[in-house]
Amino acid sequence: MLAAASAMPATAQKMNIEQRGDTTVIKIDNPTKYLLLPVQEEKDEAQVLLDTGSKEDTWMDVRLAQNGADYYVPFALTGKKTSTVKILGLKKGSIAVNLMKLSDTFDTTNTDYYRPSYHFTPLYGWMNDPNGMVYKDGEYHLYFQYNPYGSKWGNMHWGHAVSRDLVHWEHLDPAIARDTMGHIFSGSSVVDRNNTAGYGKNAIIAIYTNNSVAHDEVQCIAYSTDNGRTFTKYEGNPVLRPFDGLKDFRDPKVFWYEKNKSWYMIVSADKETRFYKSKNLKQWTYVSAFGKGMGQQPCQYECPDFFQLPVNGDKKNMKWVMTMNINPGCIFGGSATEYFVGDFDGKKFTCPDAQDVKWLDYGKDHYATVTFSNTGDRVLAITWMSNWEYANITPFKQNRGANGLPRELKLYEKDGKYYLSEDAAPEVKALRKATHDLGNETVEDTKDMKGAAANMDGAFEIEADVTPSANGIAGIEISNNKRERTMIYFNMKNGKVVMDRTESGLTDFGKNSVPHDIELAWDKQRELQAKQPARIENAINYKNDFALATWGPLNLCEGKTYHVDIFVDKSSVELFVDGGRIAMTNLVFPVAPYENIKLYTKGGKAEFSNIKVHKLAL
């Protein structure tokens, strides 16, 4: 339970509670900064409103405690002499009102066992899609889908953090809040260098989807003249509606197309994407569509992106890349990111091999991948590290949701086709605090390096060059002393690199099946594992949607030796092979930190060279 630090004396405020029909009215004299609301995650949502008398006052959905509290969330009050809070849908007999607290501070100290050490997470609450990312004046702005009133999806705001190096982030107040038009869904931001929108040269313009049951999904804009700290919503919103009343019409990505001196928007439109163009970011004209029936099918398109990259670094050979996040459609179930490579002439995007399915990442926990705008020649992306099949029930409390490492995208050609690589950005190396050089090993069976990652709190990086035998298996196992393990191995006979998390720790994520007590959950999991055979190299569900192995095709790589970079951070494992030609991102929930490393082979000896273990920390 989050603590309320420095709570004000009870005599400093007066809180009057009345029941008016189905509405609970709380009047607070001499209010503190926050009313701390008790949350019980598995209960229904009630609606909470700070009543200031403004037409902009917006109801928020909060899972208020009925018979016990999991944690608290802060609900900001006014600086006036009296604040009025209204609650709708609070069930009779609920203890929420009795548990509410007044406080001028809110303790965001990390108390969650699985909260990552060096990946970005919100201070508290729920996070999903990164969005609106932009670079300006030496700062990377990360906006994200954020619920400040609970650790499950809801109340979509744009949360906000800034960084100068992509790894150390300063948490800021939410930049765009849910309003009376609805949730603030995903979108993008641009630097308006030429003042096309009329809000000043170099203003940051955010373009986002507004979602409400009262209207179709529509696109809106807001502008910032203080380097992205605060935004003012355009009084003429929305700026774009679907011309055919389409329900799923969201996640606009806007970019400048120099040849036409125009802004272009790519927006997901159910099972296709649509292009629009504009001179001022306010009036938009339909251009064309792409994607229907292409790539992975069937699927729902979300969070599209569109950018240029040189092929093999050759700026004379530029191609356009469309990344498309789909849900469902992942080969391992749930949500994932695919992409298309082709040409764009200001009217249409053409892709010669659009029927091929190309995955940006071969894990199960890689979604809503989008790129920063205004980064020059570099294309830098951030992903949400989860999957919609179980995102709301992973074993977190204080906060739920993390970003994958920042990644640099590059384009290469192989066998006459174009592919996108996704490697950890070079800036990530700044996280290395100490290195254990383990040298070279020739392995015919196993080589146990017990404790090679000890005293690293489950936050480390493994680098190695692996040369498997021609038709054998060569792998790296990461484990703890609780018999939990994640295995990463090359299967040369099948032409795959595999990450197996079937025995990685807690894996029983069926509906309402995750106990809050880690040790009890672990005991239950061991019983299940004893009854079920381990599953290797397939995505057929034998217990649930989490306990599986994911794999990527080795034909994307060259040569007989593979460079691997493995990032472990308490509740995640990210694999990059040969500079990201294969990337694989998966969550894991071991009940004790991983600290042991084992090299193993089958079907012949393998060479493991230049083995290093880096301790990582902010």
Secondary structure as GFF3:
##gff-version 3
##sequence-region A 1 618
A	DSSP	three_ten_helix	10	12	.	.	.	ID=ss1
A	DSSP	beta_strand	14	20	.	.	.	ID=ss2
A	DSSP	beta_strand	23	29	.	.	.	ID=ss3
A	DSSP	beta_strand	34	39	.	.	.	ID=ss4
A	DSSP	beta_strand	46	50	.	.	.	ID=ss5
A	DSSP	beta_strand	60	62	.	.	.	ID=ss6
A	DSSP	beta_strand	71	76	.	.	.	ID=ss7
A	DSSP	beta_strand	82	88	.	.	.	ID=ss8
A	DSSP	alpha_helix	96	99	.	.	.	ID=ss9
A	DSSP	beta_strand	101	103	.	.	.	ID=ss10
A	DSSP	beta_strand	125	136	.	.	.	ID=ss11
A	DSSP	beta_strand	139	147	.	.	.	ID=ss12
A	DSSP	beta_strand	157	163	.	.	.	ID=ss13
A	DSSP	beta_strand	170	176	.	.	.	ID=ss14
A	DSSP	beta_strand	183	192	.	.	.	ID=ss15
A	DSSP	beta_strand	203	212	.	.	.	ID=ss16
A	DSSP	beta_strand	215	224	.	.	.	ID=ss17
A	DSSP	beta_strand	232	233	.	.	.	ID=ss18
A	DSSP	beta_strand	249	257	.	.	.	ID=ss19
A	DSSP	three_ten_helix	258	260	.	.	.	ID=ss20
A	DSSP	beta_strand	262	269	.	.	.	ID=ss21
A	DSSP	beta_strand	272	278	.	.	.	ID=ss22
A	DSSP	beta_strand	285	290	.	.	.	ID=ss23
A	DSSP	beta_strand	301	311	.	.	.	ID=ss24
A	DSSP	beta_strand	314	326	.	.	.	ID=ss25
A	DSSP	beta_strand	336	344	.	.	.	ID=ss26
A	DSSP	beta_strand	349	350	.	.	.	ID=ss27
A	DSSP	beta_strand	367	371	.	.	.	ID=ss28
A	DSSP	beta_strand	380	384	.	.	.	ID=ss29
A	DSSP	three_ten_helix	391	393	.	.	.	ID=ss30
A	DSSP	beta_strand	399	400	.	.	.	ID=ss31
A	DSSP	beta_strand	407	414	.	.	.	ID=ss32
A	DSSP	beta_strand	417	424	.	.	.	ID=ss33
A	DSSP	three_ten_helix	426	431	.	.	.	ID=ss34
A	DSSP	beta_strand	432	443	.	.	.	ID=ss35
A	DSSP	beta_strand	446	449	.	.	.	ID=ss36
A	DSSP	beta_strand	459	467	.	.	.	ID=ss37
A	DSSP	beta_strand	473	479	.	.	.	ID=ss38
A	DSSP	beta_strand	485	491	.	.	.	ID=ss39
A	DSSP	beta_strand	496	500	.	.	.	ID=ss40
A	DSSP	alpha_helix	518	531	.	.	.	ID=ss41
A	DSSP	beta_strand	549	553	.	.	.	ID=ss42
A	DSSP	three_ten_helix	554	556	.	.	.	ID=ss43
A	DSSP	beta_strand	562	569	.	.	.	ID=ss44
A	DSSP	beta_strand	572	577	.	.	.	ID=ss45
A	DSSP	beta_strand	582	587	.	.	.	ID=ss46
A	DSSP	beta_strand	596	602	.	.	.	ID=ss47
A	DSSP	beta_strand	606	616	.	.	.	ID=ss48
###
